[in-house]
Amino acid sequence: MILKGDDIKRLIPQRDPFMMVDEFEQQDENTAKTVLTVSRGNYFMLPDGMISPTGLIEHIAQSCSALAASKVNGDTAPIGMIVEVKNFCCHRRPQVNEQIHTVVTFGFSFGNMTLAHGVSAIGEETVAEVDLKIYMQ
């Protein structure tokens, strides 16, 4: 099932203009797909009309947060933070009106820490990938 709009707000604590997930679809227990349409009002938009590399990391982190929330089926979005960013590669920065399609996959978890891998693409072109260590409360 694809979640959009207000349904996303159940999964992540961020709100506009900092909300970085427009659509969410859980694939299995440890994998989800998300979509973000880059808008001019995005918090991470730079004057050149492209999203910043840190915005791509935040989008992937929020995608991970949505996956974590979908696993517990709660009405309250989990609070979390990025503990570590590894192997980040920004191949190119998305522009206004482009749609970023992201796949996040959870790996090893211990206590409140989870290792995650995210890949973002526009069409068939990979624009960013990263490994994250995330703390969720």
ZADO-1210 file (C-alpha; in nm, 4 decimals, padded with zeros to 6 digits):
<atoms>
<atom x="00.0000" y="00.0000" z="00.0000" code="MET" pos="1"/>
<atom x="00.1295" y="00.3456" z="-00.0910" code="ILE" pos="2"/>
<atom x="00.0970" y="00.6160" z="00.1747" code="LEU" pos="3"/>
<atom x="00.0803" y="00.9852" z="00.0794" code="LYS" pos="4"/>
<atom x="-00.0026" y="01.3229" z="00.2297" code="GLY" pos="5"/>
<atom x="-00.1229" y="01.3199" z="00.5893" code="ASP" pos="6"/>
<atom x="-00.0608" y="00.9443" z="00.6165" code="ASP" pos="7"/>
<atom x="00.3149" y="01.0146" z="00.5857" code="ILE" pos="8"/>
<atom x="00.2910" y="01.2411" z="00.8926" code="LYS" pos="9"/>
<atom x="00.2113" y="00.9330" z="01.1019" code="ARG" pos="10"/>
<atom x="00.5489" y="00.7883" z="01.0014" code="LEU" pos="11"/>
<atom x="00.7903" y="01.0804" z="01.0327" code="ILE" pos="12"/>
<atom x="00.8044" y="01.3679" z="01.2821" code="PRO" pos="13"/>
<atom x="00.9240" y="01.6312" z="01.0315" code="GLN" pos="14"/>
<atom x="00.6832" y="01.8869" z="00.8844" code="ARG" pos="15"/>
<atom x="00.7011" y="02.1359" z="00.5961" code="ASP" pos="16"/>
<atom x="00.9317" y="02.2777" z="00.4776" code="PRO" pos="17"/>
<atom x="01.1571" y="02.0119" z="00.6315" code="PHE" pos="18"/>
<atom x="00.9437" y="01.7094" z="00.5326" code="MET" pos="19"/>
<atom x="01.1375" y="01.5099" z="00.2738" code="MET" pos="20"/>
<atom x="00.9044" y="01.2176" z="00.1887" code="VAL" pos="21"/>
<atom x="00.5940" y="01.2520" z="-00.0339" code="ASP" pos="22"/>
<atom x="00.5138" y="00.8825" z="-00.0837" code="GLU" pos="23"/>
<atom x="00.5994" y="00.5654" z="00.1087" code="PHE" pos="24"/>
<atom x="00.5581" y="00.1989" z="00.0214" code="GLU" pos="25"/>
<atom x="00.6900" y="-00.0815" z="00.2427" code="GLN" pos="26"/>
<atom x="00.8330" y="-00.3656" z="00.0340" code="GLN" pos="27"/>
<atom x="00.9089" y="-00.6121" z="00.3130" code="ASP" pos="28"/>
<atom x="01.0128" y="-00.6051" z="00.6785" code="GLU" pos="29"/>
<atom x="01.3466" y="-00.4355" z="00.6036" code="ASN" pos="30"/>
<atom x="01.2931" y="-00.2504" z="00.2742" code="THR" pos="31"/>
<atom x="01.0853" y="00.0447" z="00.1591" code="ALA" pos="32"/>
<atom x="01.0508" y="00.2719" z="-00.1427" code="LYS" pos="33"/>
<atom x="00.9891" y="00.6443" z="-00.1086" code="THR" pos="34"/>
<atom x="00.9355" y="00.9353" z="-00.3450" code="VAL" pos="35"/>
<atom x="01.0144" y="01.3044" z="-00.3072" code="LEU" pos="36"/>
<atom x="00.9247" y="01.5652" z="-00.5680" code="THR" pos="37"/>
<atom x="01.1790" y="01.8446" z="-00.5345" code="VAL" pos="38"/>
<atom x="01.0023" y="02.1772" z="-00.4816" code="SER" pos="39"/>
<atom x="01.1346" y="02.5304" z="-00.4799" code="ARG" pos="40"/>
<atom x="01.0186" y="02.5717" z="-00.1176" code="GLY" pos="41"/>
<atom x="01.2236" y="02.2756" z="00.0044" code="ASN" pos="42"/>
<atom x="01.4348" y="02.3584" z="00.3096" code="TYR" pos="43"/>
<atom x="01.7478" y="02.2194" z="00.1379" code="PHE" pos="44"/>
<atom x="01.6993" y="02.4084" z="-00.1911" code="MET" pos="45"/>
<atom x="02.0032" y="02.6124" z="-00.2905" code="LEU" pos="46"/>
<atom x="01.9994" y="02.9346" z="-00.4980" code="PRO" pos="47"/>
<atom x="02.1071" y="02.7406" z="-00.8101" code="ASP" pos="48"/>
<atom x="01.7704" y="02.5565" z="-00.8108" code="GLY" pos="49"/>
<atom x="01.9158" y="02.2252" z="-00.6946" code="MET" pos="50"/>
<atom x="01.8834" y="02.0417" z="-00.3656" code="ILE" pos="51"/>
<atom x="02.1943" y="02.0293" z="-00.1446" code="SER" pos="52"/>
<atom x="02.3823" y="01.7021" z="-00.0876" code="PRO" pos="53"/>
<atom x="02.2835" y="01.7177" z="00.2803" code="THR" pos="54"/>
<atom x="01.9220" y="01.7313" z="00.1645" code="GLY" pos="55"/>
<atom x="01.9717" y="01.3982" z="-00.0099" code="LEU" pos="56"/>
<atom x="02.1090" y="01.2477" z="00.3127" code="ILE" pos="57"/>
<atom x="01.8120" y="01.3879" z="00.5068" code="GLU" pos="58"/>
<atom x="01.5663" y="01.2460" z="00.2513" code="HIS" pos="59"/>
<atom x="01.7219" y="00.9006" z="00.2882" code="ILE" pos="60"/>
<atom x="01.7226" y="00.9315" z="00.6696" code="ALA" pos="61"/>
<atom x="01.3540" y="01.0299" z="00.6721" code="GLN" pos="62"/>
<atom x="01.2829" y="00.7335" z="00.4440" code="SER" pos="63"/>
<atom x="01.4499" y="00.5132" z="00.7074" code="CYS" pos="64"/>
<atom x="01.2395" y="00.6748" z="00.9796" code="SER" pos="65"/>
<atom x="00.9224" y="00.5997" z="00.7832" code="ALA" pos="66"/>
<atom x="01.0271" y="00.2356" z="00.7439" code="LEU" pos="67"/>
<atom x="01.0999" y="00.2059" z="01.1166" code="ALA" pos="68"/>
<atom x="00.7582" y="00.3535" z="01.2032" code="ALA" pos="69"/>
<atom x="00.5772" y="00.1244" z="00.9606" code="SER" pos="70"/>
<atom x="00.7300" y="-00.1761" z="01.1367" code="LYS" pos="71"/>
<atom x="00.5777" y="-00.0810" z="01.4745" code="VAL" pos="72"/>
<atom x="00.2389" y="00.0282" z="01.3343" code="ASN" pos="73"/>
<atom x="00.2141" y="00.3137" z="01.5819" code="GLY" pos="74"/>
<atom x="00.0308" y="00.6423" z="01.5555" code="ASP" pos="75"/>
<atom x="00.3341" y="00.8369" z="01.6749" code="THR" pos="76"/>
<atom x="00.6350" y="00.8852" z="01.4512" code="ALA" pos="77"/>
<atom x="00.9590" y="00.7672" z="01.6130" code="PRO" pos="78"/>
<atom x="01.2177" y="01.0244" z="01.7100" code="ILE" pos="79"/>
<atom x="01.5601" y="00.9464" z="01.5737" code="GLY" pos="80"/>
<atom x="01.8876" y="01.0923" z="01.4664" code="MET" pos="81"/>
<atom x="02.1673" y="01.0160" z="01.2278" code="ILE" pos="82"/>
<atom x="02.4632" y="00.8845" z="01.4267" code="VAL" pos="83"/>
<atom x="02.6984" y="00.8129" z="01.1374" code="GLU" pos="84"/>
<atom x="02.7169" y="00.8780" z="00.7635" code="VAL" pos="85"/>
<atom x="02.9462" y="00.6461" z="00.5651" code="LYS" pos="86"/>
<atom x="03.0219" y="00.5954" z="00.1994" code="ASN" pos="87"/>
<atom x="02.8097" y="00.8902" z="00.0859" code="PHE" pos="88"/>
<atom x="02.8266" y="00.9524" z="-00.2856" code="CYS" pos="89"/>
<atom x="02.6325" y="01.2311" z="-00.4543" code="CYS" pos="90"/>
<atom x="02.6468" y="01.1634" z="-00.8282" code="HIS" pos="91"/>
<atom x="02.4399" y="01.4731" z="-00.9045" code="ARG" pos="92"/>
<atom x="02.2036" y="01.7099" z="-00.7269" code="ARG" pos="93"/>
<atom x="01.8335" y="01.6936" z="-00.8194" code="PRO" pos="94"/>
<atom x="01.6630" y="02.0028" z="-00.9599" code="GLN" pos="95"/>
<atom x="01.3217" y="02.1587" z="-00.8967" code="VAL" pos="96"/>
<atom x="01.0328" y="01.9348" z="-01.0153" code="ASN" pos="97"/>
<atom x="01.2429" y="01.6191" z="-01.0429" code="GLU" pos="98"/>
<atom x="01.1150" y="01.3112" z="-00.8599" code="GLN" pos="99"/>
<atom x="01.3625" y="01.1279" z="-00.6386" code="ILE" pos="100"/>
<atom x="01.2850" y="00.7562" z="-00.5991" code="HIS" pos="101"/>
<atom x="01.4638" y="00.6008" z="-00.3035" code="THR" pos="102"/>
<atom x="01.5038" y="00.2470" z="-00.1747" code="VAL" pos="103"/>
<atom x="01.6136" y="00.2036" z="00.1865" code="VAL" pos="104"/>
<atom x="01.7156" y="-00.1273" z="00.3371" code="THR" pos="105"/>
<atom x="01.7767" y="-00.2036" z="00.7028" code="PHE" pos="106"/>
<atom x="02.0697" y="-00.4236" z="00.7937" code="GLY" pos="107"/>
<atom x="02.1942" y="-00.5146" z="01.1390" code="PHE" pos="108"/>
<atom x="02.0147" y="-00.3710" z="01.4439" code="SER" pos="109"/>
<atom x="02.1297" y="-00.3705" z="01.8045" code="PHE" pos="110"/>
<atom x="01.9137" y="-00.2055" z="02.0677" code="GLY" pos="111"/>
<atom x="01.8046" y="00.1330" z="01.9319" code="ASN" pos="112"/>
<atom x="02.0761" y="00.1430" z="01.6635" code="MET" pos="113"/>
<atom x="02.0131" y="00.0333" z="01.3056" code="THR" pos="114"/>
<atom x="02.2427" y="00.0188" z="01.0053" code="LEU" pos="115"/>
<atom x="02.0731" y="00.1233" z="00.6828" code="ALA" pos="116"/>
<atom x="02.1618" y="00.1588" z="00.3171" code="HIS" pos="117"/>
<atom x="01.9856" y="00.4003" z="00.0849" code="GLY" pos="118"/>
<atom x="01.9981" y="00.4565" z="-00.2896" code="VAL" pos="119"/>
<atom x="01.8216" y="00.7491" z="-00.4586" code="SER" pos="120"/>
<atom x="01.7548" y="00.7690" z="-00.8307" code="ALA" pos="121"/>
<atom x="01.5842" y="00.9875" z="-01.0866" code="ILE" pos="122"/>
<atom x="01.4576" y="00.7580" z="-01.3562" code="GLY" pos="123"/>
<atom x="01.7320" y="00.5026" z="-01.4134" code="GLU" pos="124"/>
<atom x="02.0081" y="00.7394" z="-01.2959" code="GLU" pos="125"/>
<atom x="02.1445" y="00.6904" z="-00.9446" code="THR" pos="126"/>
<atom x="02.1889" y="01.0352" z="-00.7887" code="VAL" pos="127"/>
<atom x="02.2995" y="00.9400" z="-00.4354" code="ALA" pos="128"/>
<atom x="02.3801" y="00.6465" z="-00.2103" code="GLU" pos="129"/>
<atom x="02.4778" y="00.6243" z="00.1523" code="VAL" pos="130"/>
<atom x="02.5186" y="00.3974" z="00.4540" code="ASP" pos="131"/>
<atom x="02.3668" y="00.5349" z="00.7735" code="LEU" pos="132"/>
<atom x="02.3775" y="00.4403" z="01.1375" code="LYS" pos="133"/>
<atom x="02.0527" y="00.5593" z="01.2913" code="ILE" pos="134"/>
<atom x="01.9408" y="00.5870" z="01.6525" code="TYR" pos="135"/>
<atom x="01.5627" y="00.5490" z="01.7018" code="MET" pos="136"/>
<atom x="01.3786" y="00.6112" z="02.0243" code="GLN" pos="137"/>
</atoms>
